[in-house]
Each structure stands twice: as C-alpha cells, then as structure tokens.
Amino acid sequence: MNIMVIGGGGREHAVIRKIKENPLASKIYVLPGNGGIARDAECVNIKATDIPSQVQFALTHDVDFAIVTPDDPLVLGAVDALEEAGIPCFGPKKNAAIIEGSKIFAKNLMKKYGIPTAAYETFDDMQEALKYLETAPVPIVVKADGLALGKGVTVAMTREEAVAAVKDAMEGRRFGESGARLVIEEFLEGPEISVLSLTDGETILPLSSSMDHKAAWDGDKGPNTGGMGTIAPNPFYTRAVAERCMNEIFLPTIRAMKEEGRPFKGCLYFGLMLTKDGPKVIEYNCRFGDPETQVVLPLLKSDLLSLMLAVRAGRLKNYKALQKEGCAACVVMASEGYPTSYKKGFELTIPESLWPDVYVAGAAVKDGKLVTNGGRVLGVTARAETLREALAKAYEKVEQIHFENAFWRRDIGHRALEPEE
C-alpha cells in the first residue's frame, strides 16, 4: 500500500514508525514531515493545511490510504476532501472534528448528554466576560474556543490573572479568531489522565492511558506548552476508573456524536481529571495527542495499520487493542525560550544507537546536517518493566543527545511516582 501521512511532528514520527511494522505499508509519504522523519518516510514539501495540494498529490501518486493526524487539517475538512476524491482516510470528518475545533460545542454536547465535566459559561463579548469574573469563584479556567496549539488555556489562580487572560484573548487577539469566543469554567482538582481511543463511530477501543506535562518548567511552573513529556500507563487510571470512564464518558460521547449526526471515526482523545466526584472531561481532541502518542504507541502490541483500516471500514468490533507489559516514558527536548521565542538552526548530535527511541518534532536538514527547526525538537522515549526504570532510561538517553540551547524538564513522571512513595 502507498500511504500518505499528513503532519510533521513527533506524533507523526511515532505513527509512521508504528505503521511500518505492517508489511502492507510498502511506501509512506509524509506531508510535510521534517528532517528527522525523513529517515523513516519520504517527506513532501506540502503544508498540513494545504488540502487541495494534498488531494492532488494523493491522486497523482496512487495513494491507497491517508492518515490525517493534526487538528488543523481535520477541523478544516481534509478527510472530507480526500474521501470525496476517492482516497480512503483515517480521521474524523469536519463535522465530527468540531469536538476539538470548538470548546463551546464540546461543552454544550456534554451538558446536553449528561457527560461529566466542569461547570461553565460561554462568552463572545469581552465586557460580559469581565463582568462575570467580578463575582466568579477563583481559581478559574479561561479557554479560547478554537484551536490554539495547545496553549489556549489559562488556569487563573487570581481574579487579576483571569481578567488578563480574557483581555489577552478577546482584545489582544493572542489566539486570533480562536479567542474571539471563550469558555470560562470551574477549576477542577485531581490527577490528570489522557486516554487515546480508536473508534469507528460504534465501537471504541481505548489505548494505554497516559499523563502529559504541559507546563514548561519543573514543578509544573511556567507557561503552558504543547507538552514537555509523558508517561504511560497512568497509575491513577485504575480498572475501576477505566470502567467508570467507559460507561459515563467514552460510550456516551460516541453515542452523542452519532445522535447529533456527527459520527466520529478516528482517534478520539479524552483529557480527563479524576476529581473527588469521579472522572470528568477537561477536553476532547479529535486526533492522537502529542507527545502522548510517543509513549502510547510503543506500548501497543496490536498492529496499528490494521486497526486504522478497521476504523475506516467500520469493522472495529472484530479487533482488540492489545497492550505490551511494562511502562513507557518520553522526555521532550526543547529549544530555550519555548513556547514564546527561541532560536533555530543548531546542529543536532544523536548517537545512532538511540535513533529507534527518538521521535523528531522540529528539525530540518541544512548542508547535509540535521539542525533544530522548532520549539519542541525531540521526544526521547524509553520502555521498561517499571515507570521508575523507564524514566531513568529516558533521561540517560537525553544526556547523550546534544544541541545548543537545549532544555528539558527534569521531573517528568514525578506525580505518577507519588503513589509509590
């Protein structure tokens, strides 16, 4: 099969590595890919959001199956356009991708169908939002309605921080049109859990649970990023919690989307918080999480390409998502200054022996050398019998990789180890 993967980050690198395990994947194109992914697939210089060019490329290169992974092209309707051109796809159509594309849509869906989430109000007028904040309890959470590269959420510990977040989004247009409408919601407390799940709109197969680390600096301090590291499985996601999530959140969400005439087929990401009242939804994503994918897929024993084809064909009920024993940890190596401003173009030194465990997020080839080309540069993953061992291995590998201005969090997994201590 000729396979086309849309995207160009660490998540796409992990997906490509996993589908390569299936001998059916004879040729893999990645649009646009990056300098590191080029080791595993043929990179094509077409942007992830250039849907007409993707369709044209697929038609002229006999693409048999397309995998659309980033949020932007999914929300813009890449799957719709490719399917209309006769290219079978993995990923939700535009009317289902709205579950991530609009937080207001997602919150209203949960309210309508009784899916547990934080109490909330929505606003498209700044003065009304500011007036609401005068009496709203703090801490409080301010969220841009649309896509914002994982940075559109502010957990405001004070009223002043909440006011600044509202003005930043609605007046300063920090997130462009994505921040023209806001969700202001109740602050929830408890361990966070991410669950990536495959669904064909009827059946849902959760993959390994994981724990993301959004804050840029140690101790969960600093600005929100796209994710500085992950571990899997999440120790807070017990069998009892998983059962509640399936019955109270996962299946009701799939049924709700079908009822709304928006059947979801693809990877549905559940961002959860385990509160004193049970699990609640913080957010939905319409695709594989990044960098959660970099720990979840290395723990997947089942063949990913076969599962994706089953999702497309509506035959997922005939499959299982078998997991490997043990744990995985991923440490993200980023450029100093990320997520605000950072320099690019520094040469990367990666020992050849480590390449199987390195997922490249932001790199380019310049004068024959691999150089940094993004805020998040690499995800370095390790597997082991225990989480503590997996983390130790991941950090040992990080120390062997070099580029100027590199930084990484040194406390990935610390919350997950607390139950042991």
MIMAR-737255 format. One record per residue: residue in three letters; x, y, z of N, C-alpha, C in turn. Coordinates in steps of 0.02 Angstrom, whole numbers, padded with zeros to 5 digits, always signed. Atoms other than C-alpha are relative to their C-alpha. Example, Ala and Ser with C-alpha at 12.3 -4.5 7.8 and 13.67 -1.06 7.14 Angstrom:
<pts>
ala+00045-00059+00000+00615-00225+00390+00045+00060+00000ser-00042-00059-00003+00684-00053+00357-00039+00055+00037
</pts>
This chain:
<pts>
met+00041-00060+00000+00000+00000+00000+00043+00063+00000asn-00030-00066-00005+00052+00178-00034-00040+00040+00052ile+00034-00034-00056+00013+00275+00125+00025+00072+00004met-00017-00071-00008+00008+00464+00148-00019+00021+00071val+00012-00025-00068+00026+00536+00323+00005+00076-00002ile+00001-00073-00002-00021+00719+00349+00027+00023+00068gly-00028-00027-00062+00084+00813+00478+00075+00000-00003gly-00073-00004+00003+00263+00842+00525+00034+00005+00067gly-00029-00005-00067+00297+00822+00712+00017-00068+00030gly-00018+00061-00035+00345+00694+00842-00056-00052-00001arg+00058+00046+00003+00170+00619+00842+00000-00037-00066glu+00000+00033+00066+00180+00586+00655+00058-00049-00006his-00058+00045+00001+00353+00509+00678-00018-00066+00035ala+00020+00060-00037+00280+00389+00807-00050-00042-00039val+00050+00035+00039+00132+00345+00696+00033-00037-00059ile-00034+00030+00057+00245+00312+00546+00041-00060+00021arg-00040+00057-00024+00363+00202+00647-00045-00061+00014lys+00045+00055-00019+00214+00100+00708-00032-00032-00061ile+00032+00031+00059+00128+00077+00539+00051-00037-00043lys-00052+00035+00038+00295+00025+00463+00008-00073+00022glu-00005+00070-00024+00283-00134+00568-00043-00047-00043asn+00044+00040+00042+00147-00193+00448+00030-00003-00071pro-00030+00006+00067+00220-00263+00284-00044+00028-00056leu+00043-00031+00050+00069-00191+00191+00023+00071-00017ala-00022-00069+00010+00148-00019+00212+00063+00001-00042ser-00058+00006+00045+00260-00028+00060+00034+00068-00012lys-00027-00067+00012+00280+00161+00031-00037+00049+00044ile+00031-00049-00044+00250+00300+00157+00024+00070-00019tyr-00014-00071+00011+00240+00483+00109-00023+00039+00061val+00022-00042-00055+00231+00616+00244+00002+00073-00023leu+00008-00069+00024+00169+00793+00208-00012+00046+00059pro-00065-00010+00032+00269+00893+00255+00057-00041+00031gly-00054+00036-00033+00368+00786+00378+00051+00048+00028asn-00056-00042-00021+00534+00850+00445+00066-00038-00011gly-00065+00029+00015+00720+00816+00435+00014-00066+00034gly-00010+00063-00036+00714+00675+00563-00046-00054-00026ile+00048+00049+00026+00557+00590+00497+00024-00027-00067ala-00025+00021+00066+00647+00581+00328+00038-00066+00003arg-00032+00065-00007+00740+00429+00397-00050-00057-00008asp+00051+00053-00001+00575+00333+00401-00053+00006-00054ala+00051-00010+00052+00468+00405+00261+00024+00052-00049glu-00018-00051+00049+00478+00512+00105-00037+00065+00014cys+00031-00064-00016+00447+00693+00152-00018+00038-00064val+00024-00038+00058+00347+00800+00030-00017+00070+00025asn+00007-00068-00024+00350+00989+00047-00069+00030-00015ile+00069-00025+00004+00162+01016+00061-00024+00010+00071lys+00022-00016-00068+00092+01101+00215-00059-00043+00022ala+00055+00042-00027-00026+01005+00330-00068+00031-00012thr+00065-00034+00011-00161+01136+00296-00015+00013-00074asp+00011-00011+00072-00141+01140+00105-00038-00060-00029ile+00041+00058+00017-00285+01022+00072-00005-00012-00075pro+00003+00013+00073-00302+01047-00118+00063-00034-00026ser-00064+00031+00022-00117+01004-00142+00006-00072+00025gln-00001+00069-00026-00136+00850-00031-00042-00046-00044val+00044+00040+00043-00281+00788-00137+00034-00013-00067gln-00033+00007+00065-00184+00819-00297+00058-00050+00005phe-00057+00046-00009-00030+00729-00228-00025-00072+00006ala+00026+00068-00010-00133+00579-00172-00023-00031-00066leu+00026+00025+00064-00214+00563-00343+00056-00016-00049thr-00055+00010+00048-00050+00577-00439+00053-00049+00024his-00050+00047-00027+00048+00459-00325-00032-00066+00023asp+00034+00064-00014-00078+00315-00314-00003-00015+00074val+00006+00011-00072-00106+00339-00127-00061-00044+00014asp+00053+00047-00016-00209+00194-00060-00036+00017+00065phe+00028-00014-00066-00238+00260+00116+00034+00062+00028ala-00028-00062-00029-00216+00429+00200-00015+00002+00075ile+00008-00007-00072-00191+00462+00386+00010+00074+00017val-00004-00072-00016-00231+00639+00441+00004+00006+00076thr-00011+00000-00072-00159+00670+00614-00007+00068+00035pro+00004-00063-00038-00150+00858+00659-00072+00027+00003asp+00067-00028-00009-00300+00956+00722-00021+00047-00056asp+00018-00051+00050-00293+01098+00594-00031-00029-00063pro+00031+00027+00062-00321+00996+00434-00064-00038+00013leu+00062+00036-00015-00452+00888+00520-00059+00048+00008val+00053-00049-00011-00552+01040+00576-00017+00037-00065leu+00012-00032+00064-00531+01116+00402-00034-00045-00051gly+00035+00044+00045-00603+00961+00320+00044-00040-00048ala-00045+00038+00044-00452+00868+00248-00028-00069-00016val+00027+00067+00012-00536+00698+00270-00057+00002-00049asp+00056-00008+00047-00693+00758+00181+00026+00007-00072ala-00025-00013+00067-00592+00821+00033+00034-00061-00030leu-00034+00060+00024-00485+00665+00018-00049-00056-00016glu+00050+00052+00012-00632+00546+00034-00041+00016-00063glu+00038-00019+00060-00729+00644-00098+00039-00013-00064ala-00043+00014+00058-00579+00619-00213+00013-00074-00008gly-00008+00073+00005-00587+00431-00182+00059-00028+00039ile-00057+00024-00040-00443+00419-00057-00025-00021+00069pro+00022+00021-00067-00489+00313+00096+00044+00031+00054cys-00036-00038-00052-00440+00403+00257-00012-00028+00069phe+00008+00008-00072-00409+00378+00441-00004+00070+00030gly+00009-00066-00032-00476+00527+00538-00072+00021-00005pro+00069-00023+00002-00640+00613+00577-00013+00051-00054lys+00021-00052+00047-00735+00718+00452-00008+00066+00037lys+00003-00068-00028-00752+00905+00479-00055+00008+00052asn+00056-00011-00046-00922+00895+00563+00009-00037+00066ala-00016+00034-00063-00851+00774+00693+00061+00031+00034ala-00060-00031-00028-00683+00862+00715-00015+00063+00040ile+00020-00058-00039-00780+01009+00787+00003-00013+00075ile-00004+00017-00072-00772+00916+00953+00064+00028+00031glu-00059-00036-00023-00597+00989+00965+00001+00072-00027gly-00003-00066+00033-00618+01136+00846-00038+00054+00037ser+00038-00049-00040-00744+01220+00962-00012-00027+00070lys+00011+00021-00070-00735+01203+01151-00071+00013+00021ile+00070-00015-00016-00906+01283+01160-00045-00056-00025phe+00038+00057+00025-00978+01145+01050+00008-00060+00047ala-00014+00058-00042-00894+01013+01159-00034+00006+00068lys+00031-00010-00066-00956+01088+01323-00076-00007-00005asn+00072+00004+00009-01133+01106+01257-00022-00073-00013leu+00014+00071+00013-01128+00925+01195-00002-00038+00066met-00003+00036-00064-01077+00863+01368-00059+00019+00045lys+00057-00023-00040-01211+00968+01452-00065-00034-00023lys+00062+00029+00029-01347+00903+01334-00006-00074+00016tyr+00003+00073-00008-01300+00720+01356+00023-00025+00068gly-00016+00019-00068-01253+00722+01540+00068-00031+00010ile-00069+00025-00006-01068+00686+01516+00037+00044+00051pro-00029-00040-00055-00972+00741+01674+00057+00045-00022thr-00051-00050+00016-00870+00900+01651-00007+00058+00049ala+00003-00058-00044-00834+01064+01741-00058+00045-00018ala+00051-00051+00012-00974+01192+01761+00032+00057-00039tyr-00030-00049+00046-00952+01331+01633-00050+00053-00023glu+00038-00050+00035-01013+01488+01547+00038+00017-00064thr-00034-00019+00063-00976+01545+01368-00012+00074-00015phe+00003-00072+00013-00943+01721+01305+00026+00017-00069asp-00028-00028+00061-00923+01813+01141+00005+00076+00005asp-00006-00071-00014-00924+01986+01221+00047+00010+00060met-00050-00006-00052-00774+02041+01324-00028+00032+00063gln+00027-00034-00060-00870+02158+01440-00043-00047+00041glu+00041+00049-00036-00992+02019+01484+00045-00050+00037ala-00046+00047-00032-00847+01902+01521+00033+00032+00061leu-00033-00036-00056-00762+02032+01631-00050+00010+00058lys+00051-00009-00051-00925+02065+01723-00011-00065+00038tyr+00009+00066-00031-00946+01878+01756+00057-00014+00049leu-00058+00014-00043-00770+01871+01829-00001+00040+00065glu+00003-00040-00061-00814+02004+01959-00024-00040+00060thr+00028+00039-00055-00910+01876+02061+00015-00075-00005ala-00014+00071+00009-00850+01709+01993+00053-00023+00050pro-00050+00026-00047-00753+01598+02114+00068-00010-00034val-00067+00015+00026-00564+01584+02091+00032-00052+00046pro-00026+00002+00069-00460+01489+02043-00056-00015-00051ile+00048+00010+00054-00549+01483+01875+00039-00011-00065val-00035+00019+00062-00506+01421+01699-00030+00039-00059val+00021-00038+00060-00513+01529+01541+00027-00037-00062lys-00019+00038+00059-00512+01437+01373-00022+00035-00064ala+00018-00023+00067-00506+01501+01195-00044-00054-00032asp+00047+00048+00030-00648+01420+01097+00033-00043-00054gly-00028+00036+00057-00544+01371+00945+00069-00028+00012leu-00065+00031-00004-00377+01288+00908+00054+00053+00016ala-00052-00048-00021-00226+01370+00991+00066-00034+00016leu-00064+00035-00007-00080+01248+00975+00011-00026+00072gly-00006+00026-00068-00117+01178+01149+00015+00053+00052lys-00019-00054-00046-00086+01349+01228-00057+00047+00016gly+00057-00045-00008-00261+01422+01234-00036-00004+00066val+00032+00009-00066-00299+01376+01415+00041+00036+00053thr-00033-00033-00057-00259+01485+01566-00034-00022+00064val+00025+00016-00067-00280+01417+01742+00016+00061+00043ala-00011-00063-00036-00303+01583+01833-00010-00011+00075met+00003+00010-00072-00262+01572+02018-00030+00061+00035thr+00028-00061-00028-00320+01752+02047-00048+00032-00050arg+00047-00035+00043-00457+01864+01979+00038+00042-00052glu-00040-00042+00045-00323+01978+01904+00027-00041-00058glu-00025+00044+00053-00248+01832+01807-00055-00018-00049ala+00057+00018+00043-00420+01785+01741-00018+00059-00045val+00015-00060+00039-00455+01964+01685+00051+00010-00055ala-00054-00007+00050-00285+01972+01598-00008-00051-00056ala+00008+00053+00050-00320+01806+01509-00057+00017-00048val+00057-00019+00043-00489+01869+01445+00020+00056-00047lys-00020-00056+00041-00416+02033+01383+00052-00021-00052asp-00052+00025+00044-00266+01944+01307-00030-00035-00061ala+00032+00038+00053-00380+01831+01205-00047+00042-00042met+00054-00034+00036-00525+01945+01160+00018+00069-00026glu-00021-00067+00021-00443+02116+01149+00067-00003-00036gly-00067+00005+00029-00261+02072+01114+00004-00050-00058arg+00003+00050+00054-00313+01930+00995+00063-00045-00001arg-00060+00043-00005-00169+01822+01057-00008-00064-00041phe+00013+00063+00036-00251+01669+00978-00039+00013-00065gly+00038-00017+00060-00327+01760+00829-00074-00010+00011glu+00073+00010-00005-00507+01714+00793-00017-00056+00050ser+00013+00055-00048-00489+01560+00906-00019+00027+00068gly+00015-00028-00065-00501+01676+01056-00056+00052-00001ala+00055-00048+00004-00648+01781+00994-00058-00022+00044arg+00050+00027-00046-00761+01667+01097+00037-00039+00054leu-00034+00031-00056-00716+01599+01268-00047-00046+00039val+00033+00039-00052-00765+01463+01389+00034+00019+00066ile-00028-00011-00067-00743+01511+01572-00032-00052+00044glu+00028+00057-00035-00759+01359+01681+00029-00009+00070glu-00018+00019-00068-00748+01291+01856+00070-00032+00003phe-00067+00029-00011-00574+01247+01921-00010-00068+00033leu+00004+00067-00028-00562+01060+01950+00068-00021+00028glu-00063+00024-00029-00432+00973+02057+00002-00076-00002gly-00011+00072+00002-00358+00799+02044+00051-00018-00052pro-00048+00022+00051-00239+00695+01938-00029+00004-00070glu+00022-00002+00069-00250+00722+01751+00017-00066-00035ile-00008+00063+00037-00268+00572+01635-00017+00013-00073ser+00015-00003+00072-00258+00562+01446-00014-00071-00025val+00014+00065+00031-00339+00418+01352-00013+00010-00074leu+00010+00000+00073-00318+00399+01164-00040-00063-00016ser+00042+00058+00016-00451+00286+01090-00017-00001-00074leu+00020+00009+00070-00489+00218+00919-00074-00016-00003thr+00072+00013+00005-00671+00220+00865-00022+00005-00073asp+00030-00003+00067-00770+00185+00707-00070+00030+00003gly+00065-00031-00009-00921+00278+00775-00050-00045+00037glu+00041+00048-00036-00994+00121+00855+00039-00032+00057thr-00044+00033-00048-00855+00025+00941+00055+00049+00021ile-00055-00042-00022-00723+00111+01047+00053-00043+00035leu-00056+00037-00028-00551+00039+01089+00049+00048+00032pro-00049-00043-00033-00454+00137+01220+00070-00031-00003leu-00070+00022-00002-00265+00126+01206+00026+00013+00072ser-00027-00010-00067-00148+00142+01356-00014+00071+00024ser+00007-00066-00031-00185+00286+01475+00069+00033+00005ser-00064-00035-00006-00051+00420+01493-00008+00063+00042met-00001-00062-00038-00003+00577+01589+00045+00049-00035asp-00038-00052+00034+00052+00735+01499+00027+00050+00051his-00028-00052-00042+00157+00876+01572+00002+00064-00042lys+00009-00059+00043+00100+01042+01496+00046+00058+00017ala-00039-00058-00020+00199+01169+01598+00072-00005-00024ala-00067-00001+00031+00367+01222+01527+00055-00021+00049trp-00055+00008-00047+00468+01208+01687-00015-00050+00055asp+00007+00048-00056+00499+01090+01832-00050+00026+00051gly+00048-00019-00051+00370+01087+01969-00065+00025-00029asp+00060-00024+00035+00232+01120+01842-00006+00076+00001lys-00002-00073+00002+00284+01302+01834+00009+00023-00072gly-00013-00029+00065+00292+01420+01687-00059-00004-00047pro+00055-00003+00049+00188+01444+01530-00022-00069-00025asn+00026+00061+00031+00078+01310+01451+00036-00013-00066thr-00031+00019+00063+00164+01216+01309-00044-00053-00033gly+00034+00056+00033+00110+01082+01187+00013-00066+00035gly-00016+00061-00037+00181+00956+01311+00075-00011+00005met-00072+00007-00012+00353+00930+01389+00021-00071+00016gly-00017+00070-00014+00343+00743+01419-00061-00038+00022thr+00056+00043-00017+00229+00596+01453+00024-00065+00029ile-00013+00068-00024+00220+00430+01543-00063-00041-00013ala+00056+00046+00009+00110+00278+01515+00018-00068+00029pro+00068-00022-00014+00012+00195+01585-00003+00047+00059asn+00010-00046-00055-00057+00322+01707-00022-00039+00062pro+00016+00041-00058-00057+00244+01883-00067+00018+00033phe+00064-00020-00029-00213+00343+01932-00059-00030-00038tyr+00053+00028+00042-00311+00259+01792-00007-00074+00017thr+00009+00068-00024-00361+00103+01888-00055-00035-00042arg+00053+00037+00036-00476-00033+01822-00069+00028+00015ala+00066-00028-00020-00621+00042+01921-00012+00068-00034val+00006-00065+00034-00587+00216+01849-00014-00011-00075ala+00010+00014+00072-00574+00144+01673-00071-00022-00014glu+00069+00023+00009-00743+00059+01694-00049+00058+00003arg+00044-00059-00005-00825+00221+01751+00006+00044-00063cys-00011-00041+00059-00746+00315+01606-00036-00029-00061met+00033+00033+00057-00810+00188+01480-00075+00011+00002asn+00073-00004-00006-00988+00193+01548-00027+00071+00004glu+00026-00067-00012-01003+00377+01595+00025+00052-00050ile-00030-00050+00044-00891+00463+01466+00010-00025-00071phe-00020+00021+00067-00823+00361+01320-00060-00019-00044leu+00058+00022+00040-00979+00270+01259-00052+00055-00008pro+00047-00055+00009-01095+00417+01296+00022+00053-00051thr-00025-00050+00048-00982+00532+01193-00010-00026-00072ile+00007+00030+00066-00981+00414+01043-00074+00000-00021arg+00072+00002+00015-01170+00394+01055-00028+00070-00012ala+00023-00069+00008-01196+00582+01074+00019+00027-00069met-00022-00024+00065-01094+00620+00918-00042-00032-00056lys+00042+00035+00050-01192+00490+00820-00071+00031-00001glu+00067-00028-00007-01357+00561+00885-00003+00070-00032glu-00002-00067+00028-01303+00735+00829+00012+00000-00076gly-00013+00005+00072-01272+00671+00652+00073+00014-00017arg-00071-00013+00009-01084+00687+00676+00041-00061+00021pro-00035+00061-00022-01020+00507+00690+00076+00010-00002phe-00072-00010-00005-00839+00509+00748+00036-00065-00017lys-00041+00058+00021-00718+00391+00659+00073+00024-00001gly-00071-00020-00003-00533+00404+00701+00027-00012+00070cys-00026+00003-00069-00436+00435+00861-00032+00056+00040leu+00030-00049-00045-00534+00523+00997+00039+00000+00065tyr-00042-00009-00060-00428+00591+01139-00044+00028+00055phe+00036-00023-00059-00507+00608+01310+00050+00028+00050gly-00039-00031-00053-00422+00732+01426-00043+00003+00062leu+00043+00010-00059-00488+00688+01598+00033+00026+00063met-00026-00014-00066-00471+00742+01778-00038-00044+00050leu+00029+00044-00050-00500+00621+01921-00015+00041+00062thr+00020-00043-00056-00595+00732+02044-00027-00042+00057lys+00028+00036-00058-00665+00687+02215-00070-00028-00017asp+00066+00023+00022-00832+00664+02124+00004-00050-00058gly-00009+00047+00055-00758+00546+01995+00032+00033-00061pro-00032-00028+00059-00684+00569+01821-00044+00050-00037lys+00035-00050+00039-00733+00724+01722+00042+00018-00061val-00035-00019+00062-00689+00782+01545+00026+00071+00006ile-00029-00067+00006-00569+00929+01534-00004+00023-00072glu+00001-00018+00072-00557+00923+01344-00004-00063-00042tyr-00004+00052+00052-00580+00818+01189+00050+00024-00052asn-00039-00014+00061-00454+00810+01047-00024-00049-00054cys+00027+00041+00055-00504+00743+00876+00055-00041-00034arg-00059+00032+00031-00335+00657+00849+00046-00027+00054phe-00052+00023-00046-00185+00572+00928+00031+00060+00036gly-00032-00054-00038-00110+00679+01066+00074+00002-00013asp-00071-00008+00010+00065+00747+01054+00027+00037+00062pro-00041+00059+00013+00176+00694+01144-00027-00066+00029glu+00024+00064-00028+00060+00559+01219+00010-00059-00047thr-00008+00054+00049+00071+00459+01057+00068-00033+00005gln-00069+00025-00003+00258+00440+01085+00012-00050+00057val-00005+00053-00050+00226+00331+01239-00055-00052-00009val+00057+00046+00008+00057+00254+01194+00014-00051-00055leu-00012+00048+00055+00108+00177+01027+00056-00050+00014pro-00050+00051-00018+00269+00096+01092-00026-00055+00046leu+00030+00051-00044+00157+00004+01217-00056-00039-00034leu+00053+00035+00036+00033-00053+01084+00027-00063-00034lys-00022+00063+00030+00058-00237+01041-00036-00012-00066ser+00039+00011+00061-00079-00239+00908+00028+00041-00058asp-00023-00033+00060-00045-00186+00730-00042+00062-00013leu+00036-00063+00006-00091-00002+00710-00033+00008-00068leu+00028-00010+00067-00118-00001+00522-00064-00041-00008ser+00060+00042+00005-00242-00146+00533-00057+00031+00039leu+00051-00033-00040-00336-00054+00670-00028+00061-00036met+00022-00060+00037-00341+00106+00566-00044-00019-00059leu+00040+00023+00056-00407+00012+00415-00068-00025+00024ala+00064+00024-00028-00540-00068+00526-00044+00058+00021val+00038-00060-00016-00592+00104+00588-00034+00027-00063arg+00027-00027+00063-00614+00164+00409-00056-00044-00027ala+00049+00047+00028-00712+00007+00362-00060-00012+00046gly+00055+00011-00048-00824+00012+00518-00001-00071+00027arg-00004+00069-00024-00761-00159+00574+00040-00007+00064leu-00043+00000-00059-00676-00114+00738-00022-00052+00052lys+00025+00048-00049-00787-00233+00837+00035-00068-00006asn-00035+00064+00011-00685-00377+00764+00072+00001+00025tyr-00070-00009-00019-00521-00311+00838+00007+00015+00074lys-00018-00019-00069-00435-00289+01006+00062+00044-00004ala-00061-00041-00006-00305-00161+01057+00042-00028+00057leu-00040+00034-00051-00181-00272+01148+00060+00044+00020gln-00054-00042-00026-00052-00186+01258+00059-00043+00022lys-00061+00033-00025+00128-00235+01298+00005+00010+00076glu-00013-00007-00071+00182-00262+01477+00048+00058+00012gly-00049-00050-00018+00278-00126+01567-00024+00072-00009cys+00015-00071+00001+00287+00063+01558+00044+00035-00052ala-00039-00040+00046+00349+00198+01441+00003+00072+00026ala-00009-00070-00019+00416+00374+01470+00030+00037-00058cys-00026-00042+00054+00450+00515+01348+00019+00068+00030val-00024-00066-00021+00555+00670+01387+00009+00042-00062val-00006-00045+00057+00539+00816+01266+00060+00046+00009met-00055-00047+00001+00697+00910+01223-00022+00060-00043ala+00025-00060+00033+00652+01089+01177+00055+00052-00007ser-00046-00056+00009+00738+01249+01122-00012+00052+00054glu+00005-00049-00053+00774+01375+01259-00044+00059-00022gly+00047-00054+00017+00635+01506+01262-00068-00025-00020tyr+00065+00029+00017+00497+01387+01205-00045+00004+00061pro+00040-00004+00061+00348+01413+01199-00006+00070-00029thr+00008-00069+00027+00371+01601+01168+00047+00013-00058ser-00047-00013+00055+00529+01642+01069+00062-00042+00010tyr-00059+00044-00003+00677+01532+01027+00037+00003-00067lys-00041+00000+00060+00818+01517+00902+00000-00070-00032lys-00002+00063+00037+00832+01383+00767+00068-00007-00034gly-00059+00009+00042+00970+01308+00661+00060-00030+00034phe-00057+00030-00035+01079+01222+00792+00006-00074-00018glu-00012+00069+00021+01159+01057+00741-00019-00049+00055leu+00020+00053-00046+01088+00900+00821+00050-00057-00002thr-00044+00058-00005+01203+00762+00882-00038-00055+00036ile+00039+00056-00028+01108+00598+00908+00038-00065-00014pro-00034+00064+00013+01203+00433+00933-00045-00047-00040glu+00038+00045+00044+01149+00307+00802-00040-00051+00039ser+00033+00052-00040+01104+00179+00936-00065+00025+00032leu+00060-00027-00033+00971+00297+01007-00057+00015-00048trp+00051-00021+00049+00878+00333+00845-00067-00038+00005pro+00065+00035-00004+00746+00195+00869-00046+00027+00054asp+00040-00026-00055+00688+00285+01027-00008+00076-00002val+00004-00073+00007+00696+00465+00963-00053+00017-00052tyr+00052-00024+00045+00543+00547+00886+00012+00074-00012val-00021-00068+00017+00586+00707+00794-00061+00044-00011ala+00057-00046+00004+00465+00852+00816+00017+00061-00043gly-00018-00062+00036+00560+01003+00746+00072+00000-00021ala-00069+00001+00027+00714+00978+00638-00002+00005-00075ala-00007-00006+00072+00773+01013+00462+00071-00021-00020val-00067+00016+00025+00919+00960+00354+00028+00061-00036lys-00032-00059+00029+01038+01102+00312+00073-00017-00013asp-00069+00017+00020+01202+01075+00217+00017-00071+00022gly-00012+00070-00016+01183+00889+00248-00001-00017+00074lys+00001+00012-00072+01166+00909+00437-00071+00011+00027leu+00065-00008-00033+01014+00890+00549+00004+00057+00050val-00002-00058-00044+00976+01055+00636-00070+00012+00030thr+00064-00014-00033+00841+01117+00756-00042+00047-00043asn+00045-00041+00042+00688+01193+00673-00068+00007+00034gly+00064-00007-00035+00557+01213+00808+00011+00010+00074gly-00004-00008-00073+00517+01243+00991+00011-00067+00034arg-00012+00069-00022+00495+01060+01033+00040-00034-00055val-00046+00028+00049+00638+00971+00947-00004-00076-00004leu-00001+00073-00002+00638+00790+01003-00042-00026+00057gly+00028+00039-00055+00541+00665+01107+00043-00062+00008val-00045+00057-00013+00656+00536+01187-00037-00049+00045thr+00044+00049-00033+00563+00378+01238+00039-00061+00023ala-00029+00063-00024+00609+00225+01341-00055-00043+00029arg+00046+00048-00030+00516+00068+01392+00037-00042+00051ala-00030+00042-00051+00547-00037+01547-00056-00034+00039glu+00049+00037-00040+00461-00152+01671-00038+00047+00047thr+00032-00048-00046+00427-00009+01793+00008+00071-00027leu-00004-00070+00021+00396+00176+01770+00065+00031+00021arg-00063-00029-00025+00546+00221+01877+00058-00018-00046glu-00054+00022+00045+00659+00117+01763-00006+00034-00069ala+00010-00031+00065+00581+00189+01605+00023+00073+00001leu-00021-00070-00006+00609+00367+01666+00076+00005+00004ala-00073-00001-00006+00789+00329+01715+00033-00011-00068lys-00027+00015+00066+00822+00256+01542-00009+00060-00048ala+00014-00057+00045+00740+00404+01452+00049+00057+00015tyr-00045-00055-00018+00844+00531+01549+00073-00017-00016glu-00068+00021+00019+01002+00430+01519+00012+00012-00074lys-00006-00012+00072+00969+00442+01332+00003+00075-00015val+00001-00073+00010+00931+00629+01342+00070+00029+00010glu-00067-00026-00015+01103+00659+01417+00050-00013-00056gln-00046+00017+00054+01183+00581+01263-00015+00039-00065ile+00021-00037+00059+01094+00696+01139+00016+00074+00011his-00023-00069-00010+01159+00872+01109-00023+00047-00056phe+00006-00057+00045+01109+01035+01028+00001+00063+00043glu-00006-00062-00038+01142+01214+01080-00068+00026+00021asn+00062-00029-00027+01009+01296+01189-00053-00052+00017ala+00048+00052-00018+00928+01129+01233-00022+00007+00072phe+00023+00006-00069+00819+01119+01387-00055-00052+00004trp+00052+00050-00010+00702+00989+01460-00018-00001+00074arg+00021+00007-00070+00603+00959+01617+00035-00061+00030arg-00037+00054-00034+00694+00850+01744-00044-00037+00050asp+00046+00031-00048+00539+00796+01839-00060-00034-00033ile+00055+00036+00033+00434+00705+01709-00017-00063+00040gly+00022+00060-00037+00331+00571+01796-00001+00006+00075his-00005-00004-00074+00356+00639+01972-00067-00010+00033arg+00067+00008-00031+00168+00646+02005-00022-00073-00003ala+00020+00070+00008+00147+00469+01941+00037-00045+00049leu-00037+00040-00048+00281+00405+02060-00023+00010+00071glu+00023-00015-00068+00198+00484+02211-00039-00057+00033pro+00036+00055-00032+00078+00338+02239+00045-00054+00029glu-00046+00051-00025+00230+00225+02264+00033+00022+00065glu-00045-00026-00053+00313+00339+02389-00036+00011+00066
</pts>
